[in-house]
Amino acid sequence: MKGFAILLAITNLIAVISLRAQQYRDGAPWCSQVKKRTLKTFRSQNGTPEHRARMNRYDIHFYHIRVNLDTLSTYIEGHVTIHAIATQQLDTFSFEFDPVLSLDSLKINGIKITNITNNSTEWNAILPSPISVGSPVVADFYYKGTAQRGLFNQTSPTWGTRVTYSLTEPYDALGWFPCKQELPDKADSVQVEITVPLGVLAGSNGILLKVDTIGSQHTFVWKSKYPIAYYLISVAVAKYIEYGFDIDLGNGITVPFVNYIYSPATLSAFKEEIDTTAVLMKIFSKHFGLYPFYEEKYGHCMAPFGGGMEHQTMTTQGFFFMTLTAHELMHHWFGDNVTCERWNDIWLNEGFASYGEYVALENLAGPEAARSRMTFWHQSVMSQPDGSVYVPDQFIGDENRIFDSRLSYRKGAAVIHTLRYILGDSIFFRVLKEYQDSFRFSTATTEEFKQFVERRTGADLTNFFDEWIYGEGYPIYDVKWNWRNDSLYISIIQSTTHPSVPLFTTPVPIRVFHGISYTDIKVPMNNFAVLKRYYIPYQVDSIKVDPLQWIINKDTVSYDSTLVFVGAEIVQKPLWVFPDPARNLIHVWSRFPGIIVITAMDGRLIVKEQISAGHRAYSLNDLRTGVYVVTIATEYGIFTQKFVKY
């Protein structure tokens, strides 16, 4: 989670929290969202537009960061080299740096710069002669001081371990090293060298190349060859112990899993949760593509704060719980590999990372556990009538709005679930894999994501984005129904909670119950009031709106025996299979004539015959318990539906 961490709400727990997790969580409040740090300032995005324009005259290729740290304070001595290429002629080299620290000297292309000015964190180094377009720029910074932002020194109240660590999202990397805080300008690579006293371990991004020892100090040299955004560069220093193993992702690919943990007792408390990371990496690699940084590592550095921060290849976490670990790991696809291009688009990081929690629960704890999480998110979103997933420009300097747990995290995740409903599982996961590949190691805007999904699926998502991403609020459905003579009559009147969206056009999923079985239908919403008649050749007992929590909504449902309308369109699916699940008999209704094929999931053929339009029944007495597939090939298309024999 960016700059902030998602924890569990007690009402949303789907498993009993172990006693040791309760004992060892460093006093972090057990709430649904805890900021990674207290936000007291209101800053504009990376300073003035003029300064940002000057910084964007060069493209950063490599950060070489050398720092001296200890576990006693945030005092830092640093030598940072920025390697860049001039994209426009440079007569001024502009950068960002906290003036609380002392900039002792600056050399650019080996020449000491003496004409340096700054306005708070915005610095300008006037060059003795211009640097031409396409020429290299090598800037060497020497500095020291006690950092007051971006770098923290705290002691774990539970374990007693004192840690110095970085947390810089969105605008605080400048608090511990000179930098350019522009999201689209990822460095191609980074090397972080951390000199600490003997007995102290220092974690950072990428691969540990070596540890050099000189006297009473040793230097940890970390190198990452992957592109990286400024806020994902990290350090963490403490008297850690190291724990890890290789994660096997198949096809001969293994990923080193490296964890810097407070102590053996801490490891004992959290080992099971830490080990779950391997399972989560396999799940996410299956659904979203191979772990993007597989040639280096994944791991964790512990730090005493209530949550996690997805520092590239080495997440910083305050404690370990499955959904928190899943959220931070998921960021390595959505946030680290593909990074939001502007903080307006933060839902592309946080919404998807939160949805990683849902996918993890779905795969490890089951659909009901996942739906419990989604229910909680819906309730949180609907606690207020307004708020968009997209962060409007007027709020881009407000970090609390950027990382709003209700909107960027929970509503972001919930509307991603809606997109999955609209596209269907196979297309949804396929297109997200393609998105990860196409925008690999770069950035994306909301509009770029929209256009990409539209190109790859052929879907028009204008309404979806206007209503659910840019728009505010949610729909309220007043639903009435009646069943008579094989016809289900449904009336839906929609109102909305915010005027920015007068109508949510997403089809409303309704589950129709008949006996122990049910049938799912989708009611199109092309008007605020709709009347539909569906052919349901089975006694309807009740209906439920959106039982799988696809759409953020409030609804009331009532039976109305007078609801019969003459001349209304009858909506007929091309294929109905009911009841589902079934025990002795399955009924099949086809709108068109064709060839019906019923197979088991292992491919065994059960039925194959020519049929006419209409209804027929098949005995299930000779079939084993399991899932079966009904397919009807017609001149109008091929239609498929599964059912369960119990």
C-alpha positions in Angstrom: 0.0 0.0 0.0 1.3 3.3 -0.9 2.3 5.8 1.7 -0.3 4.0 3.8 -1.2 0.5 4.8 -4.3 -1.5 4.7 -5.0 -3.5 7.9 -8.0 -5.6 8.8 -11.2 -4.3 10.2 -12.4 -6.6 13.0 -15.8 -6.8 11.3 -14.1 -8.0 8.1 -11.9 -10.7 9.6 -12.7 -14.0 7.9 -10.5 -16.1 10.1 -9.7 -16.1 13.8 -6.6 -14.0 14.4 -4.0 -16.1 16.2 -3.1 -15.1 19.7 0.5 -14.5 18.6 -0.6 -12.0 16.0 -2.6 -10.2 18.6 0.4 -10.2 21.0 3.1 -9.1 18.5 1.6 -6.4 16.3 3.5 -3.5 17.7 0.4 -1.8 19.0 -1.0 -1.0 15.6 -4.7 -0.2 15.7 -6.7 -3.1 14.3 -8.6 -1.0 11.9 -9.4 -1.2 8.2 -6.8 1.4 7.2 -3.9 2.9 9.0 -1.9 5.6 7.4 1.8 4.7 7.1 2.6 7.9 8.8 0.8 10.9 10.2 0.1 13.5 7.5 0.2 17.0 8.8 1.3 18.9 5.8 -0.5 20.0 2.6 1.9 20.2 -0.2 1.5 20.8 -3.9 2.5 18.0 -6.3 6.3 18.2 -6.4 6.4 21.9 -6.0 5.8 24.6 -8.6 5.1 23.8 -12.3 8.1 25.9 -13.3 10.5 23.8 -11.2 9.0 20.6 -12.5 9.4 21.8 -16.1 13.1 22.5 -15.4 13.6 19.1 -13.9 12.0 17.5 -16.9 14.8 18.8 -19.2 16.7 15.7 -18.3 16.0 11.9 -18.0 17.4 10.0 -15.0 19.1 6.7 -15.8 20.8 5.7 -12.6 20.8 6.5 -8.9 24.0 5.6 -7.0 23.2 6.2 -3.4 25.8 5.8 -0.7 24.7 6.6 2.9 26.1 6.1 6.4 23.3 5.2 8.9 22.9 3.7 12.4 20.0 2.5 14.5 20.2 5.5 17.0 18.8 8.4 14.9 18.0 9.6 11.4 21.4 11.3 11.1 22.7 10.6 7.6 25.9 11.2 5.7 25.5 10.7 2.0 27.1 10.8 -1.4 24.6 10.4 -4.2 25.4 10.3 -7.9 22.6 10.9 -10.4 23.3 9.8 -14.0 21.0 11.4 -16.5 20.7 12.5 -20.2 19.8 16.0 -21.2 16.5 15.9 -23.2 16.7 19.7 -23.7 19.7 22.1 -23.5 20.6 22.5 -19.8 21.9 25.7 -18.4 20.4 24.9 -15.0 20.3 21.6 -13.3 17.2 21.5 -11.1 16.5 18.9 -8.4 14.7 18.4 -5.1 16.3 18.2 -1.6 15.3 19.0 1.9 17.2 22.1 3.1 17.2 20.7 6.6 20.1 18.6 5.4 23.4 20.3 4.6 24.5 20.1 1.0 28.2 20.3 1.4 29.1 20.3 -2.3 27.8 19.5 -5.8 29.7 18.5 -8.9 28.2 18.2 -12.3 30.2 16.4 -14.9 33.2 16.7 -12.6 33.0 20.5 -12.2 32.2 21.9 -8.7 29.1 24.1 -8.9 29.1 27.2 -6.7 26.1 29.0 -8.0 23.3 27.1 -6.3 20.0 28.6 -5.1 17.0 27.1 -3.5 13.4 27.9 -2.5 12.6 25.5 0.2 13.0 22.0 -1.4 13.4 23.3 -4.9 17.0 23.7 -5.9 18.7 25.1 -9.0 22.4 24.6 -9.9 23.5 27.2 -12.4 25.9 25.5 -14.9 29.1 27.3 -16.0 28.3 26.2 -19.5 25.2 24.7 -21.1 24.9 20.9 -21.6 23.6 20.1 -25.0 20.7 17.8 -25.9 21.6 14.1 -25.7 24.7 14.7 -23.6 25.3 12.9 -20.3 24.8 14.6 -17.0 26.5 13.2 -13.9 25.6 15.0 -10.7 27.5 14.2 -7.5 26.0 15.4 -4.2 27.7 15.3 -0.8 25.5 16.0 2.2 24.8 15.3 5.8 22.4 16.1 8.7 19.5 14.7 10.7 16.6 13.9 8.3 13.2 15.2 9.4 11.1 13.6 6.7 11.3 10.4 4.6 13.6 8.8 7.2 12.4 7.5 10.6 14.0 6.1 13.7 11.7 4.1 16.0 11.7 1.3 18.5 9.3 -1.6 18.3 7.2 -1.4 21.5 6.7 -5.2 21.3 10.1 -6.5 20.3 12.4 -3.7 21.5 14.2 -3.5 18.2 15.3 0.0 17.1 15.1 0.6 13.4 16.0 3.4 11.0 14.0 3.1 7.8 12.6 5.1 4.9 9.0 5.9 4.0 8.8 8.5 1.2 5.5 8.2 -0.7 4.4 10.5 -2.2 6.8 13.5 -1.9 9.4 12.7 0.8 12.2 10.9 -1.0 13.9 14.3 -1.0 14.1 14.0 2.8 17.1 11.6 2.6 18.6 11.9 -0.9 18.7 14.5 -3.7 16.3 13.4 -6.4 13.7 14.2 -9.0 10.2 13.3 -7.8 8.5 12.8 -11.1 6.6 9.5 -11.5 7.1 9.0 -15.2 10.9 9.4 -14.9 11.8 6.0 -13.5 15.5 5.4 -13.1 16.7 2.5 -15.2 18.6 1.1 -12.3 19.7 1.9 -8.7 22.6 1.0 -6.4 22.2 1.6 -2.7 25.3 1.2 -0.5 24.5 1.4 3.3 27.3 1.7 5.8 26.3 0.6 9.3 28.0 -0.6 12.5 28.9 -4.2 12.8 26.1 -6.3 14.1 23.5 -4.3 12.1 22.0 -5.5 8.9 20.8 -3.1 6.1 18.2 -4.0 3.5 17.3 -2.3 0.2 16.3 -3.0 -3.4 17.5 -5.7 -5.7 20.4 -8.1 -5.1 22.9 -8.0 -2.3 26.2 -7.8 -4.3 28.5 -7.9 -1.4 29.2 -6.8 2.2 32.5 -4.9 2.7 33.9 -4.7 6.2 36.3 -1.9 7.3 37.1 -1.7 11.0 33.9 -1.4 13.1 31.6 -0.9 10.1 30.4 -2.8 7.1 28.8 -1.7 3.9 25.8 -3.5 2.3 25.9 -3.0 -1.5 22.4 -3.6 -3.1 21.9 -3.3 -6.8 18.7 -3.4 -8.9 18.8 -3.4 -12.7 15.0 -2.9 -13.0 13.5 0.5 -13.6 12.3 2.1 -10.3 10.2 5.1 -9.3 11.9 7.4 -6.8 9.5 6.6 -3.9 10.2 2.9 -4.1 13.9 3.2 -3.3 14.4 2.2 0.3 16.7 1.6 3.3 16.0 -0.3 6.5 18.7 -0.7 9.2 18.4 -2.7 12.4 19.9 -5.6 14.4 17.9 -8.0 12.2 18.2 -11.7 11.7 17.9 -13.0 8.1 15.3 -15.7 7.1 14.5 -16.9 3.6 14.3 -19.6 1.0 13.8 -19.9 -2.8 10.2 -19.6 -4.2 9.7 -22.0 -7.1 7.4 -20.5 -9.7 7.8 -23.4 -12.1 9.4 -23.6 -15.6 12.8 -23.5 -13.9 12.2 -20.1 -12.3 13.0 -19.6 -8.7 12.9 -16.3 -6.8 15.1 -15.7 -3.7 12.9 -14.8 -0.7 14.9 -12.7 1.7 13.5 -11.4 5.0 15.1 -9.2 7.6 13.2 -10.0 10.9 13.7 -8.5 14.3 14.6 -11.6 16.3 14.2 -15.4 16.5 11.1 -14.8 18.7 9.6 -12.5 16.1 10.2 -15.1 13.4 8.6 -17.8 15.5 5.5 -15.6 15.9 5.2 -14.7 12.2 6.9 -17.6 10.3 3.6 -19.1 9.0 2.3 -15.8 7.7 5.7 -15.0 6.2 5.9 -18.4 4.4 2.4 -17.7 2.9 4.1 -15.2 0.7 5.4 -18.0 -1.6 1.8 -19.2 -2.2 0.6 -15.7 -2.8 3.4 -15.1 -5.4 2.3 -18.2 -7.3 -1.3 -17.1 -7.2 -0.6 -13.6 -8.5 1.9 -15.0 -11.1 -0.9 -17.2 -12.4 -3.5 -14.4 -12.6 -1.5 -11.4 -13.5 1.7 -12.7 -15.1 5.1 -13.8 -13.8 6.4 -11.9 -10.8 8.0 -8.9 -12.6 11.3 -8.9 -10.6 11.9 -12.6 -10.6 15.6 -12.2 -11.6 16.4 -10.4 -8.4 14.3 -11.2 -5.3 11.3 -10.6 -3.1 11.4 -10.0 0.6 10.6 -7.9 3.7 12.3 -5.6 6.1 10.4 -5.1 9.4 9.9 -1.6 10.8 7.7 -0.5 13.7 4.8 1.1 12.0 1.2 -0.1 11.5 1.2 -1.5 8.0 3.4 -1.9 4.9 5.1 -0.1 2.1 5.8 -1.9 -1.2 9.5 -0.9 -1.6 10.5 -2.6 -4.8 11.7 -6.2 -4.2 11.9 -5.6 -0.4 8.6 -4.5 1.2 8.8 -2.8 4.5 6.2 -4.2 6.9 5.3 -3.7 10.5 3.9 -7.1 11.1 2.6 -10.1 9.0 -1.0 -11.0 8.2 -2.0 -12.7 5.0 -4.1 -9.9 3.5 -1.5 -7.2 4.4 1.2 -9.3 2.9 -0.9 -9.9 -0.2 -1.6 -6.2 -0.7 2.1 -5.3 -0.6 3.1 -8.2 -2.9 0.3 -7.3 -5.4 1.8 -3.8 -5.6 4.8 -5.3 -7.4 2.5 -5.8 -10.4 0.3 -2.7 -9.8 2.4 0.1 -8.5 6.0 -1.1 -8.9 6.0 -2.7 -12.4 3.2 -0.5 -13.8 3.1 2.7 -11.7 0.4 5.4 -11.8 1.7 8.2 -14.0 0.1 10.9 -11.8 -1.2 10.8 -8.2 -4.6 11.4 -9.6 -4.4 7.9 -10.9 -3.4 6.3 -7.5 -6.3 3.8 -7.8 -4.3 2.0 -10.4 -1.9 1.3 -7.6 -4.0 1.1 -4.5 -7.3 -0.2 -5.9 -5.5 -3.1 -7.6 -3.3 -3.9 -4.6 -6.5 -4.0 -2.4 -8.1 -6.2 -5.0 -5.1 -8.5 -4.5 -6.4 -9.1 -1.0 -9.7 -10.2 -2.5 -7.9 -12.6 -5.0 -5.8 -14.0 -2.1 -8.9 -14.6 0.0 -10.8 -16.1 -2.9 -8.0 -18.6 -3.6 -6.8 -19.4 0.0 -9.9 -18.9 2.2 -12.7 -19.4 -0.4 -15.4 -17.3 -2.1 -17.4 -16.6 1.0 -14.3 -15.1 2.8 -13.6 -13.0 -0.3 -17.2 -11.8 -0.4 -17.1 -10.9 3.3 -14.2 -8.6 2.5 -16.1 -7.1 -0.5 -19.2 -6.6 1.7 -17.1 -4.6 4.2 -15.6 -2.5 1.4 -19.1 -1.7 0.0 -20.3 -0.7 3.5 -17.3 1.6 3.9 -17.8 3.2 0.5 -21.5 3.7 1.2 -20.9 5.3 4.6 -20.8 8.6 2.6 -22.8 9.5 -0.5 -20.0 11.0 -2.5 -16.4 10.7 -3.6 -14.7 9.5 -6.8 -12.1 6.8 -7.3 -10.1 9.3 -9.5 -8.4 12.0 -7.5 -9.5 15.4 -8.9 -6.8 18.0 -9.5 -7.9 20.3 -6.7 -7.0 17.5 -4.2 -3.6 16.5 -5.6 -1.7 18.2 -2.9 -3.7 16.6 -0.1 -2.0 13.3 0.8 -5.0 12.3 2.9 -7.2 12.5 -0.2 -4.7 10.8 -2.4 -4.5 7.8 0.0 -8.1 8.0 1.1 -8.9 4.4 2.3 -12.6 4.7 1.4 -12.0 5.9 -2.2 -8.5 5.0 -3.5 -8.4 1.6 -1.7 -11.8 0.2 -1.1 -13.9 1.9 -3.8 -11.0 1.3 -6.2 -11.0 -2.4 -5.4 -14.8 -2.6 -5.5 -15.1 -1.1 -9.0 -12.3 -3.3 -10.3 -14.6 -6.2 -9.1 -17.3 -4.5 -11.2 -15.1 -4.5 -14.2 -14.4 -8.2 -13.7 -18.2 -8.7 -13.7 -18.6 -6.7 -16.9 -15.8 -8.5 -18.8 -16.0 -12.0 -17.3 -13.2 -13.9 -15.6 -11.3 -15.2 -18.6 -11.2 -11.8 -20.4 -10.6 -9.8 -17.2 -7.5 -11.8 -16.1 -6.2 -12.1 -19.6 -6.3 -8.4 -20.3 -4.7 -7.6 -16.9 -1.8 -9.9 -17.9 -1.5 -8.1 -21.2 -1.6 -4.7 -19.4 1.2 -5.7 -17.2 3.3 -6.8 -20.2 2.5 -3.8 -22.4 3.2 -1.2 -19.7 6.1 -3.2 -18.2 8.4 -1.1 -16.0 6.7 2.1 -17.0 3.7 4.3 -16.0 0.0 4.5 -17.0 -2.8 7.0 -16.6 -6.5 6.1 -16.0 -7.3 7.0 -19.6 -4.5 4.8 -20.9 -5.7 1.9 -18.9 -9.3 2.5 -20.2 -8.2 2.7 -23.8 -5.9 -0.4 -23.4 -8.7 -2.5 -22.0 -11.1 -1.3 -24.7 -8.6 -2.2 -27.5 -8.0 -5.6 -26.1 -11.6 -6.5 -25.4 -13.7 -4.5 -28.0 -15.8 -3.2 -25.1 -16.9 0.4 -24.8 -16.1 1.3 -21.2 -17.0 5.0 -21.4 -20.0 4.6 -19.2 -18.1 2.4 -16.7 -15.3 5.0 -16.3 -17.6 8.0 -16.3 -19.8 6.5 -13.7 -17.5 4.4 -11.4 -14.1 6.0 -11.8 -14.7 9.7 -12.4 -18.2 9.9 -11.1 -19.2 10.0 -7.4 -21.7 8.1 -5.4 -23.5 4.8 -6.0 -26.9 3.5 -7.2 -30.0 2.7 -5.0 -32.3 0.1 -6.5 -36.0 -0.3 -5.7 -36.9 -3.7 -7.0 -40.3 -5.4 -7.3 -41.0 -8.8 -8.8 -43.8 -11.3 -9.6 -43.9 -14.7 -11.2 -46.8 -16.0 -13.1 -47.2 -18.6 -15.9 -43.5 -19.2 -16.5 -42.8 -15.4 -16.6 -40.8 -13.5 -14.1 -41.7 -9.8 -14.0 -39.2 -7.4 -12.6 -39.4 -3.7 -12.1 -36.3 -1.6 -11.1 -36.4 2.1 -10.2 -32.9 3.5 -9.7 -31.8 6.6 -7.8 -28.3 7.8 -7.2 -26.6 9.4 -4.2 -24.7 12.1 -6.1 -25.7 14.3 -9.0 -22.5 13.7 -10.9 -24.0 10.3 -12.0 -27.7 10.5 -12.8 -27.8 6.9 -13.9 -25.4 3.9 -13.3 -25.8 1.8 -16.5 -24.2 -1.4 -15.3 -26.6 -4.3 -15.7 -28.0 -5.4 -12.3 -27.2 -9.0 -11.4 -30.2 -10.8 -9.9 -30.3 -14.3 -8.5 -33.7 -16.0 -9.0 -34.3 -18.8 -6.4 -36.5 -21.8 -7.2 -36.4 -24.6 -4.7 -32.8 -25.4 -3.8 -31.6 -24.1 -7.1 -31.2 -20.6 -8.6 -30.8 -18.9 -11.9 -28.7 -15.7 -12.5 -29.9 -13.0 -14.8 -28.7 -9.5 -15.6 -31.2 -6.7 -15.9 -30.0 -3.9 -18.3 -30.2 -0.4 -16.8 -30.7 2.0 -19.8 -33.1 4.1 -17.9 -33.8 5.0 -14.3 -36.9 2.8 -14.5 -37.0 -0.5 -16.3 -39.6 -3.2 -16.7 -38.6 -6.7 -17.8 -40.2 -10.1 -18.3 -38.1 -13.2 -18.2 -39.0 -16.7 -19.2 -38.5 -18.8 -16.0 -40.1 -22.2 -16.5 -39.8 -23.0 -12.8 -41.7 -21.8 -9.7 -39.8 -18.7 -8.4 -39.7 -18.4 -4.6 -37.6 -15.3 -4.2 -35.0 -13.1 -5.8 -31.9 -11.4 -4.5 -30.1 -8.4 -5.9 -26.3 -8.8 -6.5 -25.6 -11.7 -4.1 -21.9 -11.8 -5.3 -21.3 -8.2 -4.5 -20.4 -7.2 -8.0 -21.8 -3.6 -7.7 -21.7 -1.1 -4.9 -25.4 -0.5 -4.2 -28.2 -0.4 -1.8 -31.4 -2.1 -2.7 -34.9 -2.9 -1.4 -36.7 -6.0 -2.8 -40.4 -6.7 -2.5 -42.9 -9.1 -4.0 -45.8 -7.5 -5.9 -48.5 -9.9 -7.0 -50.0 -7.1 -9.2 -46.8 -6.7 -11.2 -47.9 -8.0 -14.6 -47.4 -5.8 -17.7 -48.8 -6.5 -21.1 -46.8 -6.1 -24.2 -43.4 -5.9 -22.4 -40.4 -7.5 -24.1 -39.8 -11.0 -22.9 -36.1 -11.5 -22.3 -35.0 -15.0 -23.1 -31.5 -16.3 -22.6 -30.5 -18.7 -25.4 -29.8 -21.5 -22.9 -31.3 -22.3 -19.5 -30.1 -25.2 -17.4 -32.0 -25.8 -14.2 -32.1 -26.6 -11.4 -28.4 -26.0 -10.4 -27.3 -27.9 -8.4 -29.4 -30.9 -9.5 -29.7 -34.4 -8.0 -31.8 -36.7 -10.2 -33.0 -34.6 -13.2 -31.6 -31.7 -15.2 -33.9 -29.5 -17.4 -32.5 -27.8 -20.5 -34.4 -25.0 -22.4 -32.9 -23.8 -25.6 -34.2 -20.8 -27.5 -32.8 -22.3 -30.8 -32.6 -25.7 -32.4 -29.2 -27.3 -32.7 -26.9 -30.0 -31.3 -26.7 -30.5 -27.6 -23.5 -31.9 -26.0 -23.2 -32.7 -22.2 -19.8 -33.5 -20.9 -18.0 -34.0 -17.6 -15.2 -31.7 -16.7 -12.7 -34.4 -17.7 -14.1 -34.4 -21.2 -16.3 -37.6 -20.9 -19.2 -37.4 -23.3 -22.6 -37.9 -21.5 -25.1 -36.7 -24.2 -24.9 -35.7 -27.8 -28.0 -35.3 -30.0 -29.9 -33.0 -32.3 -32.6 -31.0 -30.5 -35.4 -28.6 -31.4 -36.1 -25.3 -29.7 -37.8 -25.7 -26.4 -37.6 -27.8 -23.2 -36.2 -31.3 -22.5 -35.1 -33.2 -19.4 -32.2 -35.6 -18.8 -31.7 -38.1 -16.0 -28.7 -37.7 -13.8 -29.1 -41.0 -11.9 -26.1 -42.7 -13.6 -23.7 -39.7 -13.2 -21.2 -39.2 -10.4 -21.2 -36.1 -8.3 -19.4 -33.3 -10.0 -19.5 -30.4 -12.4 -20.9 -30.9 -15.9 -21.0 -28.7 -19.0 -24.0 -28.2 -21.3 -23.2 -26.9 -24.8 -25.6 -26.2 -27.6 -24.3 -25.4 -31.1 -26.9 -23.4 -33.2 -26.8 -21.3 -36.3 -26.9 -18.3 -34.0 -23.9 -19.3 -32.0 -22.6 -21.7 -29.4 -24.0 -21.4 -25.9 -22.6 -23.0 -22.8 -23.7 -23.4 -19.1 -22.3 -25.5 -16.3 -24.2 -27.3 -13.6 -23.4 -29.3 -10.5 -24.7 -32.8 -9.8 -24.8 -33.5 -6.1 
